[in-house]
Amino acid sequence: MSAIPAVPRSARTRSWWGWGYTDAHPDDVECAAMGALLPGTLARPLPIPRIADLPIARPTVTPPPSLAHLATADPRVRAAHAMGKAYRDVIRALRARPGRIPDLVAHPTVDREVADLLAWAGEHDVAVVPYGGGSSVVGGVEYRGDAHRAVLSLDLTSMDRVLEVDTAGRSAHIQAGALGPVLEEQLRPHGLTLRHFPQSFEFSTLGGWLATRAGGHYATGRTHIDDFVQSLRVITPAGAGTSWRLPASGAGPSPDRFFLGSEGALGVITEAWMRLQERPRHKAAASVAFTDFHRALDAVRAIAQSDLAPANCRLLDAGEALFSGASRDGSSVLVLGFESATGPVGDRLASAVDLARAHSGRAETPPADRDASADSAGSAVSAWRSAFLRMPYLRDGLARMGAVVETFETAATWDKLPALIDAVRTELGAAALKITGHPATINCRLTHVYPDGAAPYFTVAVAGRPGDEVEVWDDIKAVAGEILHRHRATITHHHAVGRDHRAGYDLQRPEPFALALRAAKDALDPHRILNPGVLLD
Ligand SMILES: Cc1cc2nc3c(=O)[nH]c(=O)nc-3n(C[C@H](O)[C@H](O)[C@H](O)COP(=O)(O)OP(=O)(O)OC[C@H]3O[C@@H](n4cnc5c(N)ncnc54)[C@H](O)[C@@H]3O)c2cc1C
């Protein structure tokens, strides 16, 4: 077991209202150029919002002297903790309609302080919203309604240390508030990695990943945060507990599984022992073009059902391929990638490309295996990768042009996928036209693939009704949820339930399970202060 050095934090300024760093936001010219691609958007971008324009009331509670040093009522901090980072949040900031802003933001540094804050909140009818990186896209970190006297945002990011690394057992004891880069930087000296890279990696935390059952960007194999959990420490209003560190256990229902995905409604995750991996040393990537998207789906299914296990197997439809620069001729593109810490992967890549060719894919001969530190192979592959990281910034630029942008993801079995994807394109497209009077762009990519199905991710962009973008988004979201439900596709594959997916989640979960969840809430959170409205009422 070894001790871990401290890690410096980024000096760049994070946006309080939009994605990422302020210095990476598209400027007015870039926003206008994007808006010009969508008929009906504004002539010029909405101004960058100012905190001074928000309706920020004075806090209605004061913490006791013993906890006062942990909490702030600074309007800038409170505004930055009022919402997550969905389109809906960004447009509400732009339109100065943030909803209820927390009265206080607390930054506990140890478990005792978390427990004391929960006890104080329970006694004073203060709702507590656990907050990691604040990258929720489902209304997970905001408070809706007025049932509580006050709202406390419980920011865990001061608890961001890797406490211990067990190199022999390839696992690490990590505090829940560590942001992705902070966590990986502390593991790097050990040659190990958690290898969990959601698109939001830079601005989301271990605790947030665990509380939402996040999905990393690897297409197959171990990519869900669930796969890496060895043990969890959770603090609830009814007491704290830590599960045993075990490689596996068949002792009844799993306590870790119980808290995974609990979204701050059942307790606060403060620490976890996580399984690690060696850093990959071999990589190989290639892209395959398809004229027919449905043939491409068949190719992906064949690859997913083989034993090749690609790290990346991302099928982009023609719109998505065009937008990311992976193709300009109307083809769908399959981006394939392999990596390994132990041996060359070029043969696996070649076999996957052969399978794709057998389903009418067009591919160059794949490049040979290369050192993992080398630059990406293939222009379509690298074009897609850069676009992937830039996408959230562009979404905010489109929001400034008054566009409505909704991204939603799901998963379904192979027998249902083609009809589901077609229905989203046609039915949601028609609904968006009816709601806004403008044609929508709807793109699709597969983010994760399984032997028995896959996870499609949709992006819908359409000009909004100026000033009513939130209502338009809500209407489009409701139609999308209805289509998913009708096709027996999950309301979310990795974005969580939060408040925005409640209707779909309530329909999806079996009633005895809902009963058990309500009973668990009653037992663990008797004053109903933990993230009210998330997962259940
Ligand atoms: C641009 C963008 C890209 C994204 N890409 C992905 C992706 O690739 N894969 C993916 O899975 N998701 C993705 N997301 C969604 C989001 O990043 C994930 O849900 C992430 O896991 C949230 O982590 P966070 O630390 O930001 O949590 P927050 O947003 O702060 O919180 C999310 C939920 O977890 C609860 N919570 C947070 N910390 C704790 C804790 N310590 N204990 C108990 N409850 C807690 C909160 O109360 C809330 O309900 C993306 C979001 C954006 C904006």
The ligand as a Gaussian input file, in Angstrom:
#p B3LYP/6-31G(d) Opt

LIG

0 1
 C      -21.368000      17.200000     -21.849000
 C      -21.769000      16.045000     -20.984000
 C      -21.321000      14.773000     -21.308000
 C      -21.697000      13.694000     -20.510000
 N      -21.213000      12.452000     -20.822000
 C      -21.545000      11.402000     -20.055000
 C      -21.028000      10.106000     -20.356000
 O      -20.258000       9.916000     -21.290000
 N      -21.408000       9.082000     -19.553000
 C      -22.237000       9.276000     -18.484000
 O      -22.527000       8.316000     -17.789000
 N      -22.757000      10.483000     -18.198000
 C      -22.411000      11.549000     -18.935000
 N      -22.907000      12.788000     -18.626000
 C      -23.788000      12.950000     -17.464000
 C      -23.025000      13.236000     -16.145000
 O      -21.717000      13.676000     -16.424000
 C      -22.970000      11.974000     -15.312000
 O      -24.250000      11.712000     -14.804000
 C      -21.970000      12.035000     -14.147000
 O      -21.863000      10.755000     -13.579000
 C      -22.335000      13.037000     -13.078000
 O      -21.215000      13.206000     -12.225000
 P      -21.056000      14.543000     -11.374000
 O      -19.909000      14.374000     -10.451000
 O      -21.016000      15.709000     -12.267000
 O      -22.381000      14.495000     -10.541000
 P      -23.522000      15.639000     -10.275000
 O      -23.958000      16.146000     -11.587000
 O      -22.917000      16.609000      -9.337000
 O      -24.592000      14.781000      -9.590000
 C      -25.307000      13.801000     -10.292000
 C      -26.261000      13.071000      -9.340000
 O      -25.515000      12.336000      -8.391000
 C      -25.744000      12.805000      -7.074000
 N      -24.441000      12.802000      -6.408000
 C      -23.306000      13.417000      -6.799000
 N      -22.296000      13.115000      -5.969000
 C      -22.814000      12.289000      -5.023000
 C      -22.271000      11.621000      -3.890000
 N      -20.987000      11.729000      -3.552000
 N      -23.100000      10.858000      -3.142000
 C      -24.396000      10.722000      -3.459000
 N      -24.964000      11.324000      -4.521000
 C      -24.173000      12.092000      -5.299000
 C      -26.362000      14.180000      -7.230000
 O      -27.191000      14.531000      -6.142000
 C      -27.132000      14.016000      -8.533000
 O      -28.366000      13.368000      -8.298000
 C      -22.544000      13.896000     -19.401000
 C      -22.979000      15.187000     -19.074000
 C      -22.599000      16.254000     -19.859000
 C      -23.061000      17.615000     -19.497000

